[in-house]
């Protein structure tokens, strides 16, 4: 009787865990002999018998000059030492596999799926910190073993923030009831729900949540927005929560796309009137656009909101602070309505491809809370491009943004890529080292400025997944790696998109039901200041 633990996946609420697929002698699972042979193949079955429960690397094989085709693709990626274990499997699940991780005198060997335990993985990363983990992969087809070209997983000495948060949403944006804000520990596989949209959705009364955001990566200072039923902006400050009604006759709508000042109780928002169209034949299935948009500022202490940019021929969006809090960046597109025979919505549907967003900035005095005039930073329209989602590195040197052919909702544009602007030298370039042939959209910096996380559709063109890349002191990135999961096949079976991934210094500790109770209550209306 062969003693083996087979791969098993468990879902418990929003947390998932995985039993190891490594073959061991400590646990006995009775598997009929013919069934086992049929599942693993004769060659692998004999190899398992010879190994006394632990897989051994094949001694007879043909050598390939190509790297193995594995999922996720972790070939020659760079990772932080405190990341959760990287698991992988053959891209073709019908192919047998034995693989080895090796760093110094530490090694682990797994069959079927590479799934090291946290203890095994962190022994390897500690050995390889500042160096590399060597990876050998052998695959089996028709009893023939092939050893593929070895590759490395480079382990950076730069750590990464322990948590990220994101929205989980169906890719079509048609149904928003099954929508949550989740948080995930990057050092292991623990995931939990911050807020669940269904807690305040009843029959015909639906709710949508968006725009979660933190002040300086601090999970104790958080905000997110709920629209429609029991809508409002939820603000958390050091355990104190309140619900704000930011709607006012003097502004377009409630605030979205928040940018919390790094040190002050002061948040800048975009405010807009948003519509979306669904295409039948267009490769970009959905187009989201504004009929109008402005930039507003909210003084938390005074509960006052004021317009910062509200030119009717400018469509301002995506505010972002420099890390010193003395400069506000944002995007704006010039557009003038011309069709007087139809509604603005009709004209916008006909002309949405004309929108080209540029990047601007305004100086800010933290002492007086006064802004300077608008200044052009990058004229994307002159290059027949549209630049959105500016994000400045924590050292203030690099500004990353998303660039596409037109518009601002680049998550649905397959040509969207991440670009970099060196604020010292003025150099602007596409980050080809981290981009793919498909959509790269939302992105954010780690608190130490050595990692970026991006929403990418590089695997299937439909679902956005989080990918992480190292950024060195000169702004150069490495090949991104997909967010590790306990079962390497998890994301190929997960029918949700990760939206707005944000780094955090720790977890949000307020429960989903506490947030729901706040949303069920009355909102405090803001005051408008000229």
MOVEN-V601217 format. One record per run of one state. SS is the DSSP state (H for helix, E for strand, L for the rest). FROM is the first residue (numbers start at 0). TO is the last residue. If there is no record, write none. Layout:
# MOVEN-V601217
ss=(SS/SS)
from=(FROM/FROM)
to=(TO/TO)
This chain:
# MOVEN-V601217
ss=(L/E/L/E/L/H/L/H/L/E/L/E/L/E/L/E/L/E/L/E/L/E/L/H/L/E/L/E/L/E/L/E/L/E/L/E/H/L/E/L/E/L/E/L/E/L/E/L/E/L/E/L/E/L/E/L/E/L/E/L/E/L/H/L/E/L/E/L/E/L/H/L/E/L/E/L/H/L/E/L/E/L/E/L/E/L/E/L/E/L/E/L/H/L/E/L/H/L/E/L/E/L)
from=(0/7/12/14/19/32/40/41/50/61/63/69/71/77/80/87/90/95/103/105/111/112/114/117/128/131/141/143/147/150/156/162/169/179/185/190/196/200/201/202/204/205/206/215/217/228/231/237/239/245/254/260/265/278/285/299/303/309/313/321/326/334/343/354/357/365/369/371/374/378/380/383/385/392/397/404/409/412/416/422/427/430/439/445/450/456/464/471/476/477/480/482/489/493/496/504/511/520/523/525/526/528)
to=(6/11/13/18/31/39/40/49/60/62/68/70/76/79/86/89/94/102/104/110/111/113/116/127/130/140/142/146/149/155/161/168/178/184/189/195/199/200/201/203/204/205/214/216/227/230/236/238/244/253/259/264/277/284/298/302/308/312/320/325/333/342/353/356/364/368/370/373/377/379/382/384/391/396/403/408/411/415/421/426/429/438/444/449/455/463/470/475/476/479/481/488/492/495/503/510/519/522/524/525/527/529)
